[in-house]
Amino acid sequence: MAEDRAARRDAVGALGDALRDLVDAAVRTEVPIPDLEKAALLAGEITQLLRADLREVHEIASVDDPEIGERWYSPVYGPGSPVAPPMLVEDFPDEGRCVGRVTVGKKHEGPPGLVHGGVLAILLDHVLARSARAAGHGGLTATLTVTYRRPVHLGVPLVLTGRLGSVDGRRATATARLVAEDDPATTLAEGEAVLVALRSERASEVFAKTGRAVGAWTTRSSDG
Ligand SMILES: CCCCCCCCCCCC(=O)SCCNC(=O)CCNC(=O)[C@H](O)C(C)(C)COP(=O)(O)OP(=O)(O)OC[C@H]1O[C@@H](n2cnc3c(N)ncnc32)[C@H](O)[C@@H]1OP(=O)(O)O
C-alpha cells in the first residue's frame, strides 16, 4: 500500500509538472487563433480523462498525509497543483523556522513584470503558519499583515524565511521575510501573523466534512 502511494505521488507530481508547463505556455502564447482553438479541444479531452474519478470537494486526496500535514495539491507547494508556483519548503523545527525557495512565473503576474501582491501574501502566509506548525504550534491564520518594501520581479529566485515568535496558550505569533536569493541583505517584503489553534471540539466541527482527523493543520501537537 505504501509503495502504491509512493508510485501515485510520483505520477501526481509528473502530471503537476506537465500542467504547470501547460499553464505557463497558455499565459504566454501568441499563437494564431486556430491553434488556440485546437488547444482548447485538447485540454477538454484531458479534463474528461481526469473527471472519470473525482473526489468530493471536502475529501482529502489519497496521496496526502493529514497526520504529518503534507498536501500534494497545496496551492503553495503542492507537487500536483497546476496553480502552485510551487515553493519548496524546508523545516527547522528546533529553531521554529522554515525556509521557502521559489521562482514566480508569468501566471502569477500583477503589475507588468512583477509578482502579484496577493501571491506574495499567500507565500508569506504559508511560511508564517508553517514555522509555527513545524515547532508544534499549528493553528489557523487569525491575522496577516504584509508590508511590501520593494517590487518583486518575475523569474527571480526568492527566499522566504518564517520564524515562530511568542506562544501564549492557543495563540502564536510569527514573522517572515522575503528576499532575492542573490541579494539577501535587501528585504523585499515582510509578513506578520497571529495564528490560533482551534479547540479540539471546534476542529472536529470545522473539519467534519473531510471525514478525517486533520490535527496536523489545526491544533498544537501537544493536543494530539
Ligand atoms: C508539514 C505541513 C505543514 C502545513 C503548514 C500549513 C500551512 C497552511 C497555511 C494556511 C494558513 C491559512 O490559510 S489558515 C485559513 C485562514 N484562516 C481562517 O480560516 C481562520 C478563521 N478564523 C477562525 O476560525 C477564528 O476566528 C479563530 C480560530 C482564528 C479564533 O477563534 P476561536 O478559536 O474561537 O478563538 P478565541 O477562543 O476567540 O480566541 C483564542 C485566543 O486567540 C486570541 N485571538 C483570536 N483571534 C485573534 C486575532 N485576530 N488576533 C489576536 N488574537 C486573537 C484570543 O484573544 C484568545 O486569546 P486568549 O484570550 O486565550 O489569550
The ligand as an ORCA input file, in Angstrom:
! r2SCAN-3c Opt
* xyz 0 1
  C       4.002     19.804      7.118
  C       2.878     20.617      6.515
  C       2.651     21.923      7.187
  C       1.472     22.577      6.712
  C       1.555     24.017      7.061
  C       0.231     24.639      6.920
  C       0.299     25.902      6.199
  C      -1.058     26.318      5.814
  C      -1.153     27.789      5.839
  C      -2.548     28.191      5.641
  C      -2.979     29.127      6.732
  C      -4.364     29.540      6.455
  O      -4.673     29.967      5.368
  S      -5.492     29.341      7.669
  C      -7.024     29.706      6.888
  C      -7.451     31.151      7.078
  N      -7.859     31.405      8.476
  C      -9.053     31.029      8.956
  O      -9.886     30.415      8.256
  C      -9.354     31.406     10.387
  C     -10.789     31.846     10.566
  N     -10.979     32.335     11.958
  C     -11.343     31.495     12.953
  O     -11.666     30.302     12.722
  C     -11.348     32.023     14.352
  O     -11.565     33.424     14.341
  C     -10.009     31.716     15.087
  C      -9.731     30.222     15.065
  C      -8.822     32.465     14.462
  C     -10.177     32.180     16.533
  O     -11.400     31.670     17.043
  P     -11.516     30.918     18.469
  O     -10.783     29.617     18.480
  O     -12.962     30.871     18.847
  O     -10.666     31.850     19.331
  P     -10.992     32.554     20.688
  O     -11.384     31.498     21.705
  O     -11.868     33.718     20.488
  O      -9.512     33.080     20.975
  C      -8.423     32.229     21.351
  C      -7.272     33.120     21.701
  O      -6.755     33.695     20.487
  C      -6.908     35.120     20.531
  N      -7.304     35.614     19.207
  C      -8.316     35.200     18.455
  N      -8.358     35.876     17.289
  C      -7.330     36.764     17.339
  C      -6.851     37.761     16.465
  N      -7.424     38.003     15.268
  N      -5.763     38.477     16.828
  C      -5.169     38.267     18.021
  N      -5.576     37.329     18.877
  C      -6.657     36.592     18.562
  C      -7.989     35.369     21.562
  O      -7.821     36.641     22.140
  C      -7.707     34.271     22.569
  O      -6.611     34.607     23.382
  P      -6.631     34.381     24.979
  O      -7.852     35.086     25.457
  O      -6.716     32.896     25.122
  O      -5.342     34.962     25.419
*
